[in-house]
Amino acid sequence: MTEAVWQRAVDWVGTEVEDSFVMIHLDTGTYLTLNRTASAVWDALETPQTQGAIEDRLRAQFDVDASTCSAAVGNLLAEMRGHQLASPV
């Protein structure tokens, strides 16, 4: 089975504010704040990526073991999907 490729939703914009990344949905006005890890995942999704590619990027950026990183990225992608920030292609 091929790993899903994830991509950003196009109707969200954001900017860095102090230690957070604040985002707003262009149509609904809904806003949310991404922590450093979620912001790194958002950055990784600048181009469509598999979860494995995102994990590789985060392990290079943060001091985290593979199993912890995999669980965290899986949870973040599910949460981002729930907020319609990202989805599998």
C-alpha positions in Angstrom: 0.0 0.0 0.0 1.3 3.4 -0.9 1.6 6.1 1.8 -0.8 9.0 1.5 0.5 12.3 0.3 -0.8 15.3 2.4 -1.3 18.9 1.2 -2.2 22.2 2.7 -5.6 23.7 2.3 -5.5 26.9 0.2 -8.0 28.9 2.2 -5.8 29.4 5.3 -3.2 32.1 5.7 -0.9 32.8 8.6 1.9 34.7 10.1 4.4 34.2 12.9 3.6 36.1 16.1 6.2 35.8 18.8 6.6 32.1 19.5 3.4 31.0 17.6 2.0 30.8 14.1 -1.4 32.4 13.9 -3.7 31.4 11.1 -7.0 32.6 9.8 -9.5 30.9 7.4 -10.2 33.3 4.6 -13.9 32.4 4.1 -15.0 31.8 7.7 -12.8 34.1 9.7 -12.0 31.2 12.0 -8.5 31.5 13.5 -6.2 29.3 15.4 -2.6 29.2 16.7 -0.1 26.6 15.8 2.7 25.7 18.2 6.2 25.2 17.1 5.8 21.6 16.1 2.5 22.1 14.2 4.1 25.1 12.5 7.0 22.9 11.4 4.4 20.4 9.9 2.6 23.3 8.2 6.0 24.5 6.7 6.7 20.9 5.5 3.4 20.9 3.7 4.5 23.9 1.5 4.6 21.1 -1.1 2.6 17.9 -0.8 4.4 15.4 1.4 4.0 11.9 2.8 3.8 11.5 6.6 7.2 9.7 6.4 8.8 12.7 4.6 7.4 15.1 7.2 8.7 12.9 10.0 12.2 12.8 8.4 12.2 16.6 8.2 11.1 17.0 11.9 13.6 14.5 13.1 16.3 16.5 11.4 14.9 19.7 13.0 14.1 18.5 16.5 15.7 16.1 19.0 13.0 13.4 18.9 13.1 9.6 18.4 11.4 8.0 15.4 8.4 6.4 17.3 7.6 9.6 19.2 7.9 11.7 16.0 5.7 9.3 14.1 2.9 9.3 16.7 3.1 13.1 17.0 3.0 13.7 13.3 0.1 11.2 12.9 -1.9 13.0 15.6 -1.1 16.5 14.1 -2.1 15.5 10.6 -5.4 14.1 12.0 -6.0 17.3 13.9 -5.1 19.4 10.8 -7.5 17.4 8.8 -10.2 18.0 11.4 -9.6 21.7 11.2 -9.5 21.5 7.4 -5.9 22.8 7.4 -4.6 19.8 5.4 -5.8 16.6 3.8 -4.5 13.6 1.9 -4.5 14.0 -1.8 
